Amino acid sequence: MQCPAVLVSAPASGQGKTLVTAALARAWRNQGLKVQAFKCGPDFIDSMILQAATGRPVYNLDLGMCGLEDGKAQLHHAAADADVLILEGVMGLYDGTPSSADIAKAFNIPVALVIDASGMAQTFAAIAHGLYDFDAALIKAGVVANKVGSAGHAKMLKEALPEGTPWLGALVRDHQFSLPERHLGLHLADEITDLDARITAAASALTQDNEIALPPNVVFEASANDTAQRLLDGKTIAIARDAAFCFIYTANIDCLQKLGANLIYFSLLNDKALPEADAYWIPGGYPELHLSRINQNTSMKNSLKSAVENNKPILAECGGMMVLGESLNGISTFDLLSGTSEIQSKLQGLGTQHLDIETNTIGAHTFHYGKFDTSMQPSFSARGKYGNGEAVYHHKSITASFLHFYFPSNHQLTARFFSYEP
C-alpha cells in the first residue's frame, strides 16, 4: 500500500512543530484531500490539535511504547484510507532513543523541518543542512521557517538553503502563529477558543504564494501481527471522558472494540452516577483544574464505591488514580484508595515504561507532576530505561497507576485490566 507521507520535525522542542504540522494538514485538507495525522511519541495533547486540523482521529507512533509492528499496522491501514499521511515528530529530530529520525528511517518517510528563524539569517540554512546531513539515510521533504521578521527575511532564508533542500514556506513572528502552553505542554484543543482560526491563518500563510505539493509516495507494508482475539466479547466498558479526563489513545479505543467490547462514555464531572457497565476506565487528564466539581460530586463518589463493592473492575490511570485517592492538592476527592496526591513544581515521572505480568508485557508511558503518597504496597512495578518504573496498585477491583497503558501492545493484559475475580 502506498501513500504520500511526511514527518515534520525540528532542531528542538518549542520550534512550532505542532502548529506547522496542523497548518500543512489543513492546507492539504483545503485541497479536498483526506489527511491522516499521527503523533510520534506518546503525547496526547498535540494529537488533539492535529485532530482539529484534519477532522479525523489521530494515532500515535512510537517504536518504544507501541512497537514496530503496531506502527506498520497503523500506517498500512491509514495509507489505504487517506490521500496523504502527516506525522508530527517529538522533541528534536535526533532526540530520544528511539528518535523521530529513527521512526522516519524505519518507515522510509521523508522529513520536513520546522526551524525558528528569529534572530538568524544564513545560519538557518546551516542548521537545515546539518540536520539532514547528520544522517544521510533521511529523505529531505523541505523546510518551513517559523517566526520570520518579514517577507524579505523569508526570501533571504530561502535563498540560503543548499541546492536540493526544498522550501515549504514561512510564518511571520505573530501571536496568531503560536499556541498557549502549561506544565504538561500545550493547552487542550477545546480550551483554545480560536484554535481553528489560528490553524486557518497558518495554512493560508504557508500557501499564499502557491499550493504546497504533496510529499513523495511511501510504500507501507502490512503487519504480520494485525489480529485480535475477542477477549472482551460481550462486555460493556464505560470510559470517563470530559474536560478533566481526556488522555485517551485513539488506538486504545480501536483495540477495545477489536477485542469485542461495547464502549460507552460518561463524565466524572457532570454525571451523578456511573452508567451500567461491566467495567470502567478512568484515564488521565487535568483533574487538578476541576477539583471543586470533583469534590462536590458526592453522588458520583457513592456510585464509584458501589461499583467497587460489586466487584466491577476499574482501571485508573494517572489523574484517574489521583482522584480515586483521599485528596488532591488538599481537596477531598473520591476516597476509594488509601493515599493523597499533590501536584509538584518539578516533573515526577517521564518516559516509556513496560509492565511485565507473568509472561506478558505491555507498553506504557508516564509524564506527570503529581505525587501519590500511599500506604498501599505495589502489586507490580514497571521497568523503565534506568531501572524500576511506576508502581501498579491493586485494591479490591481497582487497578491504579501513574502509567498510561498502550492497549494494542498486549491484548491479554488489556483484557485482564477489565476483568476481576474476587
C-alpha positions as CSV (number, residue, x, y, z in Angstrom):
1,M,0.0,0.0,0.0
2,Q,1.4,3.4,-0.9
3,C,0.5,7.0,0.0
4,P,2.3,10.4,0.1
5,A,3.7,10.9,3.6
6,V,5.9,13.3,5.6
7,L,7.3,13.5,9.1
8,V,7.5,17.1,10.5
9,S,10.5,17.6,12.9
10,A,12.7,20.4,14.2
11,P,16.0,21.1,15.9
12,A,14.4,21.1,19.3
13,S,11.1,21.4,21.2
14,G,9.4,24.8,21.1
15,Q,10.1,25.5,17.4
16,G,6.5,25.4,16.4
17,K,6.1,21.8,15.1
18,T,2.5,21.3,16.2
19,L,1.0,24.4,14.6
20,V,3.1,24.0,11.4
21,T,2.0,20.3,11.2
22,A,-1.6,21.4,11.7
23,A,-1.2,24.1,9.1
24,L,0.2,21.7,6.5
25,A,-2.5,19.2,7.2
26,R,-5.2,21.9,6.9
27,A,-3.6,23.2,3.6
28,W,-3.9,19.7,2.1
29,R,-7.4,19.3,3.5
30,N,-8.4,22.6,1.9
31,Q,-7.4,21.0,-1.4
32,G,-10.1,18.4,-0.9
33,L,-7.7,15.7,0.3
34,K,-8.3,13.2,3.1
35,V,-5.4,13.8,5.6
36,Q,-4.5,11.3,8.3
37,A,-2.2,12.7,11.1
38,F,0.0,10.8,13.5
39,K,1.9,12.0,16.6
40,C,5.3,10.5,17.1
41,G,5.8,9.5,20.7
42,P,3.2,9.1,23.5
43,D,1.8,12.6,23.6
44,F,-2.0,13.1,24.0
45,I,-2.3,16.9,23.7
46,D,-0.7,17.6,20.3
47,S,-2.9,14.9,18.8
48,M,-6.0,16.9,19.8
49,I,-4.6,19.9,17.9
50,L,-4.0,17.7,14.8
51,Q,-7.4,16.2,15.1
52,A,-8.9,19.8,14.9
53,A,-6.8,20.4,11.8
54,T,-7.7,17.2,9.9
55,G,-11.2,16.4,11.2
56,R,-10.0,12.8,11.8
57,P,-8.9,10.9,14.9
58,V,-5.1,11.0,15.4
59,Y,-2.9,8.0,16.2
60,N,0.5,7.7,18.0
61,L,3.6,6.1,16.5
62,D,6.3,5.2,19.0
63,L,8.9,2.4,18.5
64,G,9.4,2.1,22.2
65,M,5.8,2.1,23.7
66,C,3.9,0.9,20.6
67,G,6.5,-1.1,18.8
68,L,7.5,-1.6,15.1
69,E,4.6,-4.0,14.2
70,D,2.0,-1.6,15.6
71,G,3.5,1.2,13.5
72,K,3.3,-0.9,10.4
73,A,-0.3,-1.8,11.0
74,Q,-1.3,1.8,11.7
75,L,0.4,3.2,8.7
76,H,-0.8,0.4,6.4
77,H,-4.4,1.0,7.4
78,A,-4.1,4.7,7.1
79,A,-2.5,4.5,3.6
80,A,-5.4,2.5,2.4
81,D,-7.9,5.2,3.5
82,A,-6.2,8.6,3.2
83,D,-4.7,10.7,0.4
84,V,-1.7,11.9,2.5
85,L,-0.2,11.0,5.8
86,I,1.5,13.6,8.1
87,L,3.4,12.8,11.3
88,E,4.4,15.3,13.9
89,G,7.8,14.4,15.5
90,V,8.7,14.6,19.1
91,M,11.4,16.9,20.6
92,G,14.3,17.5,18.2
93,L,14.9,15.3,15.2
94,Y,17.5,13.1,16.8
95,D,16.4,13.4,20.5
96,G,15.5,10.3,22.3
97,T,16.1,6.6,21.8
98,P,14.3,5.8,19.6
99,S,14.0,9.3,18.0
100,S,11.8,10.9,15.3
101,A,14.7,10.2,12.9
102,D,14.5,6.5,13.8
103,I,10.8,6.5,13.0
104,A,11.4,8.2,9.7
105,K,14.0,5.7,8.7
106,A,12.0,2.7,10.0
107,F,9.2,3.5,7.5
108,N,11.2,5.4,4.8
109,I,9.2,8.6,5.5
110,P,10.6,12.0,4.2
111,V,11.4,14.5,6.8
112,A,10.3,18.2,6.8
113,L,12.0,20.6,9.2
114,V,10.5,23.5,11.2
115,I,13.1,26.0,12.3
116,D,12.6,29.0,14.5
117,A,14.4,31.6,12.3
118,S,14.1,34.5,14.7
119,G,17.4,36.2,15.2
120,M,19.2,34.4,12.4
121,A,19.9,34.7,8.6
122,Q,22.2,32.3,6.7
123,T,22.7,30.2,9.8
124,F,19.2,29.0,9.2
125,A,20.4,27.1,6.1
126,A,23.4,25.7,8.0
127,I,21.1,24.2,10.7
128,A,18.9,22.7,8.0
129,H,21.9,21.3,6.2
130,G,23.4,19.9,9.4
131,L,20.2,18.2,10.5
132,Y,19.8,16.4,7.1
133,D,23.5,15.7,6.7
134,F,23.9,14.2,10.2
135,D,22.2,11.0,8.8
136,A,22.4,10.6,5.1
137,A,19.6,8.0,5.2
138,L,17.0,10.6,5.8
139,I,14.9,11.8,2.9
140,K,14.5,15.5,2.5
141,A,11.0,16.9,2.3
142,G,11.8,20.6,2.8
143,V,12.0,23.3,5.4
144,V,9.5,25.7,7.0
145,A,10.9,28.9,8.5
146,N,9.0,29.9,11.7
147,K,8.9,33.4,13.3
148,V,10.5,35.3,10.4
149,G,10.6,39.1,10.7
150,S,9.4,40.0,7.2
151,A,8.9,38.8,3.6
152,G,12.5,40.0,2.9
153,H,13.8,37.9,5.8
154,A,11.9,34.8,4.5
155,K,13.4,35.4,1.0
156,M,16.9,35.6,2.5
157,L,16.4,32.3,4.3
158,K,15.0,30.6,1.2
159,E,17.9,31.7,-1.0
160,A,20.5,30.5,1.6
161,L,19.2,26.9,1.5
162,P,21.5,24.3,-0.1
163,E,20.6,23.0,-3.5
164,G,18.2,20.1,-3.2
165,T,16.6,21.3,0.0
166,P,13.0,22.3,-0.8
167,W,11.4,25.5,0.7
168,L,8.0,24.8,2.1
169,G,7.1,28.4,3.2
170,A,7.3,30.7,6.2
171,L,5.3,32.0,9.1
172,V,5.9,35.6,10.4
173,R,6.5,36.3,14.1
174,D,2.9,36.8,15.2
175,H,0.9,35.7,18.3
176,Q,-1.6,34.0,16.0
177,F,1.0,31.6,14.9
178,S,1.7,30.2,18.4
179,L,-0.3,28.1,20.8
180,P,-0.6,28.6,24.6
181,E,1.2,26.2,27.0
182,R,1.0,24.9,30.6
183,H,3.1,22.4,32.6
184,L,2.2,19.3,30.6
185,G,2.5,21.0,27.3
186,L,0.1,22.9,25.0
187,H,-3.4,23.7,26.2
188,L,-6.1,21.3,25.3
189,A,-7.6,21.9,21.9
190,D,-11.1,22.6,23.4
191,E,-9.5,25.3,25.6
192,I,-8.1,27.3,22.7
193,T,-11.2,29.1,21.6
194,D,-9.7,30.5,18.4
195,L,-7.7,27.3,17.5
196,D,-9.4,26.9,14.2
197,A,-8.7,30.5,13.3
198,R,-5.0,30.0,14.1
199,I,-4.8,26.9,12.0
200,T,-6.6,28.5,9.2
201,A,-4.4,31.6,9.3
202,A,-1.2,29.5,9.4
203,A,-2.4,27.3,6.5
204,S,-3.2,30.4,4.5
205,A,0.2,32.0,5.2
206,L,2.0,28.8,4.0
207,T,0.1,28.7,0.8
208,Q,0.0,32.4,0.0
209,D,2.4,32.1,-2.9
210,N,1.4,28.6,-4.2
211,E,-0.1,25.4,-3.0
212,I,2.2,23.1,-1.1
213,A,2.9,20.0,-3.2
214,L,2.3,16.6,-1.8
215,P,5.3,14.7,-0.3
216,P,6.7,11.7,-2.1
217,N,4.8,8.4,-2.1
218,V,5.9,5.9,0.5
219,V,5.1,2.1,0.4
220,F,3.7,0.8,3.6
221,E,3.8,-2.9,4.3
222,A,1.2,-4.8,6.2
223,S,2.0,-6.0,9.7
224,A,2.1,-9.8,10.4
225,N,0.5,-9.3,13.8
226,D,-2.6,-7.3,12.9
227,T,-5.1,-9.7,14.5
228,A,-7.0,-9.8,17.8
229,Q,-9.0,-12.4,19.7
230,R,-12.3,-11.2,21.1
231,L,-11.1,-11.4,24.7
232,L,-13.7,-8.9,25.8
233,D,-16.6,-10.1,23.7
234,G,-20.0,-9.0,25.1
235,K,-18.5,-6.8,27.8
236,T,-19.5,-3.1,28.1
237,I,-16.7,-0.8,29.2
238,A,-17.6,2.7,30.4
239,I,-14.9,5.3,29.8
240,A,-14.6,8.6,31.6
241,R,-14.3,11.4,29.1
242,D,-14.7,15.1,29.8
243,A,-12.6,18.2,30.4
244,A,-10.7,16.6,33.4
245,F,-10.2,13.1,31.9
246,C,-9.3,13.1,28.3
247,F,-5.9,11.5,27.8
248,I,-7.1,8.6,25.6
249,Y,-5.1,7.0,22.8
250,T,-7.3,6.5,19.7
251,A,-5.6,3.1,19.2
252,N,-6.8,2.1,22.7
253,I,-10.4,2.7,21.7
254,D,-9.9,0.7,18.5
255,C,-8.2,-2.1,20.5
256,L,-11.1,-2.5,23.0
257,Q,-13.5,-2.6,20.1
258,K,-11.4,-5.2,18.3
259,L,-11.4,-7.3,21.5
260,G,-15.2,-7.3,21.3
261,A,-16.1,-4.7,23.9
262,N,-19.0,-2.3,23.6
263,L,-17.9,1.2,24.7
264,I,-19.9,3.9,26.3
265,Y,-18.8,7.2,27.9
266,F,-19.6,9.2,31.0
267,S,-18.4,12.3,32.8
268,L,-17.0,12.3,36.4
269,L,-17.6,16.0,36.4
270,N,-21.1,16.2,35.1
271,D,-22.9,12.9,35.7
272,K,-24.3,11.9,39.1
273,A,-23.8,8.2,38.7
274,L,-21.9,5.7,36.7
275,P,-23.7,4.2,33.7
276,E,-24.4,0.5,33.9
277,A,-21.3,-1.4,32.6
278,D,-19.2,-4.5,33.2
279,A,-16.0,-2.4,33.8
280,Y,-14.8,1.2,34.0
281,W,-11.8,3.1,32.7
282,I,-10.7,6.5,34.2
283,P,-7.9,7.8,32.1
284,G,-5.6,10.7,32.9
285,G,-6.1,14.4,32.2
286,Y,-6.2,17.6,34.3
287,P,-8.3,16.8,37.4
288,E,-6.3,19.4,39.3
289,L,-8.1,22.1,37.3
290,H,-11.5,20.8,38.2
291,L,-11.2,19.9,41.9
292,S,-14.2,21.9,43.1
293,R,-16.6,20.0,40.8
294,I,-15.0,16.6,41.7
295,N,-15.2,17.4,45.4
296,Q,-18.9,18.4,45.1
297,N,-20.0,15.4,43.1
298,T,-20.8,13.2,46.1
299,S,-23.3,11.1,44.3
300,M,-20.6,10.0,41.8
301,K,-18.4,9.2,44.8
302,N,-21.1,6.9,46.1
303,S,-21.7,5.4,42.7
304,L,-17.9,4.6,42.4
305,K,-17.9,3.0,45.8
306,S,-20.9,0.9,44.9
307,A,-19.2,-0.3,41.8
308,V,-16.2,-1.5,43.8
309,E,-18.4,-3.2,46.3
310,N,-20.0,-5.0,43.4
311,N,-16.5,-6.1,42.1
312,K,-16.7,-4.0,38.9
313,P,-13.2,-3.7,37.5
314,I,-11.9,-0.1,37.4
315,L,-8.7,0.9,35.6
316,A,-7.5,4.3,36.8
317,E,-4.5,5.9,35.1
318,C,-2.5,8.9,36.4
319,G,-5.1,11.7,37.1
320,G,-7.7,8.9,37.3
321,M,-5.7,7.3,40.1
322,M,-5.2,10.6,41.9
323,V,-8.9,11.3,42.1
324,L,-9.6,7.9,43.5
325,G,-7.4,8.7,46.4
326,E,-8.4,10.6,49.5
327,S,-7.4,14.1,48.3
328,L,-5.7,16.0,45.6
329,N,-3.9,19.3,46.5
330,G,-5.6,19.2,49.8
331,I,-9.1,18.9,48.3
332,S,-11.1,15.8,49.2
333,T,-11.7,13.5,46.2
334,F,-13.5,10.2,45.7
335,D,-11.7,8.3,48.6
336,L,-11.6,4.8,47.1
337,L,-7.8,4.4,47.5
338,S,-5.7,5.0,50.6
339,G,-3.4,7.9,49.7
340,T,-3.2,11.6,49.0
341,S,-1.8,13.4,45.9
342,E,-0.1,16.7,45.4
343,I,0.9,18.4,42.2
344,Q,4.6,19.3,42.5
345,S,6.6,22.1,40.9
346,K,9.0,19.6,39.3
347,L,8.4,16.7,37.0
348,Q,7.9,13.4,38.9
349,G,7.8,10.9,36.1
350,L,8.7,10.9,32.4
351,G,9.3,8.2,29.8
352,T,8.4,5.0,28.1
353,Q,8.0,2.0,30.5
354,H,6.9,-1.6,30.2
355,L,4.9,-3.6,32.7
356,D,5.6,-7.4,32.9
357,I,3.0,-9.6,34.4
358,E,3.8,-13.3,34.2
359,T,4.8,-13.9,30.6
360,N,3.1,-10.8,29.2
361,T,4.5,-7.3,28.6
362,I,2.5,-4.1,27.9
363,G,3.9,-0.8,26.8
364,A,3.1,2.4,28.7
365,H,4.2,5.9,29.2
366,T,4.4,8.2,32.2
367,F,4.5,12.0,32.3
368,H,3.3,13.7,35.4
369,Y,3.9,16.3,38.1
370,G,1.7,14.5,40.6
371,K,3.0,12.7,43.7
372,F,0.9,10.0,45.3
373,D,1.6,9.2,49.0
374,T,0.1,5.9,50.0
375,S,0.4,3.1,52.5
376,M,-0.6,0.6,49.8
377,Q,2.1,-1.8,48.6
378,P,2.6,-2.1,44.8
379,S,1.4,-5.3,43.2
380,F,3.8,-4.7,40.4
381,S,6.4,-2.2,39.3
382,A,7.0,-1.3,35.7
383,R,10.5,-1.1,34.3
384,G,11.9,2.0,32.8
385,K,15.1,2.8,30.8
386,Y,17.1,3.2,34.0
387,G,15.5,0.6,36.3
388,N,12.3,0.4,38.3
389,G,9.4,2.5,37.0
390,E,6.0,3.4,38.2
391,A,4.1,1.3,40.8
392,V,0.9,-0.5,39.9
393,Y,-1.6,-0.9,42.8
394,H,-4.4,-3.3,43.2
395,H,-7.2,-2.6,45.7
396,K,-10.2,-4.7,45.5
397,S,-11.4,-4.4,41.9
398,I,-9.3,-1.3,41.2
399,T,-6.1,-1.3,39.1
400,A,-4.3,2.1,39.5
401,S,-1.0,3.6,38.4
402,F,0.6,6.7,37.0
403,L,1.1,4.7,33.8
404,H,-0.8,5.4,30.6
405,F,-1.1,1.9,29.0
406,Y,-1.0,1.3,25.3
407,F,-3.6,-1.5,24.9
408,P,-2.6,-2.7,21.4
409,S,0.8,-3.7,22.8
410,N,-0.7,-6.6,24.7
411,H,-4.3,-7.8,24.3
412,Q,-4.1,-10.3,27.1
413,L,-3.1,-7.8,29.8
414,T,-5.6,-5.3,28.4
415,A,-8.4,-7.8,28.8
416,R,-7.1,-8.6,32.3
417,F,-7.4,-4.9,33.4
418,F,-11.1,-5.1,32.7
419,S,-11.8,-8.4,34.3
420,Y,-11.9,-9.2,38.0
421,E,-12.2,-12.4,40.0
422,P,-12.6,-11.8,43.8
